[in-house]
Amino acid sequence: MEALKYYSTNLNAEEVTFSEALLKGLAPDKGLFMPIEIPTFTNEEIKSFTQKEYYEIAFEVIKKFLVGQINDKELLALVKDAYNFDVPLEKGFDNKYVMRLDQGPTASFKDFAARMMGRLMNYYIKKENRKLLILTATSGDTGSAIANAFYGLDNIKVLVLFPDGEVTDRQRKQMTTLGKNIQVISLKGKFDDCQALVKEAFSDPDLDYLNLSSANSINIGRLIPQIVYYFYSFSRLRKPARPAGGGDESDDVVFSVPSGNFGDMMGGVLAKKMGLPIKKFVISVNENDEFPVFLKTGKYNKIEPSKNCLSSAMNVGHPSNLARLVALYGGVMNEKGEISKEPDMDLMREEIYSISVTDQVTKETIKEAYEEHNLLLEPHGSVGWKGLMEFCKEYNIGKDQLCISLETAHPAKFPDEIIEILKFDPKLPASLEGLENKEEFFDNLDNDYSKFKNYLKNNY
């Protein structure tokens, strides 16, 4: 069967196969890779997921995008190895749930993408006998998830950049205590600065010899695995007697997604395009409100510099994946956020509700969710839950409507906030135990591309 091809959102690069898109990370024209067509599932196929384990659903979803790129037996082995942890679905009240994506090896939703992506990259570069240097910018959890997913691999080195002072101690130590093939830079700047340096390095011909690739959500290999948990959660919480989608007696779902760089959200939008009956997306952001303003006004303006909020992984003033969202709605946005072709804003507003949540309201929501529903949320999950509550209130959503809010990191990653608000220290998951006593290794760097380029040349 012919391989599915991938195009660049900037529309000025050759179409490539999945393996090429995965290993390149960013398209040569600085655009993001997207499948030229989005594969779909029938209602019967979606219904069959209720009988499948998580890794089996992952196999069905991911293989749709990897046609002609890997055989079924090898792919099944990779997904089974990647997904060996739980995905709890915790009831808040009525038919409103929290999907806890915090049970993986770094207690973050990034594990779902990073573990699968690491295995796929390793599979392809071993076949081609290549070496890679992964450059990754992180605003919190991405760095630790990528570092742990790629740790100890012979043919892959990882360099993570994080904004100085804007990640928690535990998030930082999950990256800086590993060593071996993992190096870390603390950058004097914001997340957007880290991301800009990474993108510039990709398009610098002087660095071609390094075989650079990305593990940020700009990489399509990060995005595709994030489609899976939308199908999984629906398969577990839907009313089995009802058909999926279409008509008053059908089954559909509202998802609330706390969003920063919009990779998680894009996984959900792709799931919808594949046939998952998603009634509405609630895109909840912190005080970096460029997307809710864009949705309301149709005018897009980056926030520079991004605002530093409690939900640190969402401190993004210009989400890279917005270019993909704009593309799915028929528009064209370049890497700078400039729109050369308007997307269908009416359809976007019909399918997406977006809200900005302040730090004060984030704290209040952590307290309310715990006291009223016994839900222990951290700042990102709190932003998602608040967005869902506001949507349900504004649109008078009934108690039978299935709604799922995503919890993207373990509350124990944010002990200071939880202690301040709820007066107790959340219990550490096994993956975070002993971090305090480990030695850290990282470098400090100014926000200057020439210095970053020299660092790469001197160290690799």
N, C-alpha and C positions, 0 to 999 in steps of 0.2 A: 504494500500500500504506500502511496506517495506521502512523503513527510509534509506535515503542516508547516507553512512558512510564516515568518514573522517580519513585520515592517517597522520602520521608525516613525514615531509620532511627528518628527520634523519633516518627514516625507522626502528626504534628500539622501537616502542611503539604500543600498541593495537589500532585497529581501534575503533572509537567512533561515537556516534550520534552527530547531530548538537548541541543539548542542552548541551551535555557533553563537546564538543569542546569550546563552548561559555563560559561556566562557568569555565573551566580549564584555558583558555587563551593560555597557552604554554603547549606543550606536555611534558610528564615526561622525555623524552630523550632530552629535550631542542630544539626540532624541532618545526616547525610551522604546524598547521593543514591545510590540503587541501582535497577537495572532491575527492573520489577515481575515480569518473567520473564527467565530466562537462556536465550538462544538456544543451540542445540546443533548439533554436526556429526555426521554418520554416520561409521562406520568407513571407508567408501570415500572420503569427503571428506578425512578425516585422512590416509589412505594416499596420496591424490593430492598432498599437500604435499611429498612427497619429490622431486617434479619441479619445484617452484616455488622462485623466488628469495625472499629475505627480504621484500622489499617486496610481493611478490604474496601471500604468506601474511598479511602485515599487512592488505592490502586485504580479503582474505576474512574475517578475524576482525573487523576494525573495522566493516565495512559491516553486519554482523549487528546491531550496536548503533545504527547510524545510519539504519535503515530510514525512508524518507520524509523524510530530513533533508538529503541531499546526493546528487547523481547520481553514478553509477559512474565516469564519465569524470573528473569533478573530483576525486573521492576518490582515484582511482588516481594522478593527477598529484601530489596532496599527499603520498601515502605514498612515491612514487618519489623525490620531492625530499627527504623527511625521512630516508630510510634509504639513505644512500650510503656506508656504512662497513661494515667486516667484523665478524663475530661468531665469533671463533675458538672451537673446541671442542678443548680440550687434554687429551690422555690422561694420567691419573696412573698408574694400574696396573689390570690386569684390565679390567673394564668400568666403571671409575670415572673420570669426566671432570670437568673444570672448564670452565664456560661463561664466557668472558671478555667481559664487558659494558663494557669499558673503552677501546674504540677510537673512540668518538665525539668530537665537537669539544671536550668538556671532560673527556674520559677517565674518564667515570662512567656507570653504568647509567641515571642520571637523564636522559641525553641521549635515550634511547629514548622516554620519555614527554614530555619537554619540547619536543622538536622537533615532534612530531606535534600536541601540544596547542597550541603557538604558531601553527602553520599553520591549525588548525581555528578557533581564536579569531579570527585575522585574517580568515579567510573569512567568518565570521558577522557580525563587527562592520562589515566593509566593506559587506556586503549591507544592514545596518540603519543604516549611516552613524552609528555610535556611537563613543564613546571609552571606554577602560577604564583603571583604575588597579589593577594587580595587586599584592596584598600577599602576601608569601611569608616564612615562617619557615624557617630552615635550620639543620641541625646539621652541615653539611659540604658535601655535593655538590649538594644541591637548588638552592641559591642561584646557584651558578655556571652550572649547566645551564639554569635558567630565564632568568637574565640574558643568556646567550649566545643562547638560542633566540628571545628577544624583542627583542634589541638592534637599534636602528635603525628599529623599526616606528613609523610615524607616529601611529597611533591608540591605541597602548598604551604606558603608562608602568609601570615596575616599581619597587617598593620592597621591598628584602630586609632582613630582620632576622636577625642571627646573634648567638649568645652570646659575649660578650667572652672571649677566651683559650681557646676550645674548638674552634676550627677551625685547621687547619695554615696556615702562611704561604701556601703555594701555593693552597690552597682559597680563602683570603680574597682573594688578589690576582686570582684569576679573576673575582671580582665587582667589586672596588673599582677596577680599572684601566680600566673600560669608559667610564663617563660617558654622555653623550647622554641617552637616556630611562631610564637605570638609576641609581637612588639606593640607598645602602646605609647601614644603621644597625648599629653595634656596641652591643648592649644589655648593661647590667650585670645579668646574670642567666643562667638556664639556657635550653636549647632550649624546654622546656615553657613558660617565661615568654614567650618570643618567640611561640610558638604561641597562648598565651592572649590576648595583646594583639591578635593578628590576628583571632582569633575574636570578641573583644569589639567590635572596630571594625566587623565585618560586621553585627552585630546592633544597632548604634547608629544610630537613625533620624536623628540630627543629621548623619551622614556619608553619607546616601543620595545627596546631590548629587555625590559623588565617583565613582559608578558602580564600586564596588569589586568585585573578583573575586579568586579564589585560584588559585595554581598549585601549592600543596602537594598531597600525595596525598589530602587531603580532597576534592579536585576529581575527579569521575568521569572527566573528560577526561585526567587523569594515569593513572588506573588501567587504562582499557581498552587503551591501547597496550602496557602491561606484560604483557598476556596473551600477546602474540605470540611472544616468545622462548621460551616454554615449548613451544609447538607447533613452532617452528622447530628447536629443539635435538633434540626427539624425532624429528622428520622426518629428521634427518641421522644419528642414532645408533641408531635402531630396527633390528631385524632384519626386512628387507622381506618375507621369506617368511611371517612369522607375522601372524595377524590382530591388530588393536589391541584389547587388553582381552578378558577373559572366557575362563577355562579355563586349564589347566596349560600348554598349548602356545602361549599368547598372549604378547604383548609388552606389558610395562608398565615404568614408570620410577619411581625414587625421586628427589625433588628436595630438596636442602638449601639453605635460603635464610637468609643472615644478615639479621637483622630488627631494625628500630628502630621506625619509625612504622607498619610492617606494610603499606605500600602494595605493595611488591614481592611479598610473600607473598600478598596478596589477588589480585594478577594471576594467580598460580598456582592459587589455590583456584577462581577463576572459570574458568580453563582446564579444571580437573577437572570442574566442573559443566557445561561445554560438551561434554564427552565425551572429553577427553584421558585415557588410561588411567594415571593417577598412583596408584601403589601406596601411597605414603606421603609426607607432607611432613615434613622435618626442619626445625623452626623453631629456629635457633640465635641466641641473644642473648648480649650481654656480661653484665656484673655487674648490669645492670638486669633483674632476673629476675622481674618481676611476672607475665609470661605463663606460664613453666614452673610457677610456684607455683599460678597459677589453674587450669592444666590438671590439675595433680596433686590439688588440694584442692577445686576448685569455688568457692573464695572469691577475689574479686578485690580487691586493694589496690594503689593507685598508689604509686609510689616518689617521694617529695617531700622534698628536691630530687633530681633524677636524679643518678646517679653518673657521674663523669667518667672514662671509660675510653679506652684506646688507639684502639678502633674508634669514633671520635668521632661519626660519623653515626648511631650506634645508641644514643646517650646519651638515651634516651627513657623517662621514668618512667610515662607513660600514653599508649600508642599510639592515635592518633585512629582508625585503621582497625580497631581491635578491635571497634568498634560494628558495622562491616560484617560481620566474621567471626561475631560473635554472632548477627546477623540471619540469615545464611545457615544457621546451625544452629538456627533457630527461636526465638531469644531476642530480648530488647530491652535495649539498653544506651544510656544517654544520654551526652552529651558530657562529663559529670563522672565517668563510669565506674560510675555506679549502675545495677544490673541490676534491672529491674522484671519481667522474664520470663526464667526460666532457659533457656539453650540446651540442646540435647541433648549433654550432656557425654560420654556414653558413645560416641556417634558421633564426636565431636571427638577423643576419645582414640584411637579406632580408626584415624582417618585422619591424625592429627598426632602427631609425637614432638617434644618440645621440650627444650632443654638450655641451661644458662647456662655460659659459658666465661670464666674469669678472665683478667686481663691477662697473668699469668705463663704460663698455658697457651697463650694467643694467641701469645706470643713463641716458646714451645717448638715450637708447631705450624708457625710460619713456618720455623724452622730444620729441623725434620724433613721437611716437605714439599719443601723445596729439596734437602736432602742425600739423601733417599731416592728422590724421584720427579722431581727437577729441575723442580718447580713453584715459580714465584716468586709468592708471595701477599703481599698487604698485610693489615693487621689485620682488616678486615671479611671478606675472603675466607678468612682463616685461621680465624675463628670458624665460618664455614660449613663448611669442610673438616673441622674438628675435630668438629663436630656430626655430620657424615656418618660419620666414622670410629667415633665412639662408638655410633651407631645400628647400623652394620654389625656391630660387635663384640657389642653387647647382644642383637641379634636373629639372630646367626649368619647374616648375609646372604652368600650364595654368590658366587663370583667372576664368574658369568655375569649376575648381576642388574645391569641398567643403572641407574647412579646418576650424577646430575649435580649438582655443587655450583656455586653462583653466585659469581663474582668480580665485585664491584660497583664497584671503583675501580682505577685504575692504580697499581701499586706506587710509581711515581715521585712520587705525591702524598704519600708518607710516607717521604721520604728519611732522616730522622733514625732512625726505627725500623729500616729496612732496613740502614742503615750499622751501627747498634749490634748487630744480630742476625747479619747475614750478611757484614759487613765490606766491603761495596761499595755504591756509589751507583747505583741503577737508572737505566738509560738513559731520558732524557726522550722522551716522544712529541712529535711536532711541535706539538700543541696546547698544550704547557706551555713551549715554548722562548721565552726572552726575557722571561718574566714578571718576573724579579727586577729588571729595569731600568725597569719602567714605573711611572709616578706613580700613587699611590693617592688616591681621593677617598671619604671616608665620614664619617658623623657619629656621635657618642657620645650615648647616652641612658640615663637611669635607668629601672629597671623600675617604671614608674608610668603607668597608663593615661591619666590626665589630661594628662600631659606628651606622651605619644604622640599623643593626640587633637589637642592644640595643634600639634604638629609637622605632622600631616596638614593641618590647616586653614591653617597658615602657608605650607606648601610647595606645596599643590595647590589 
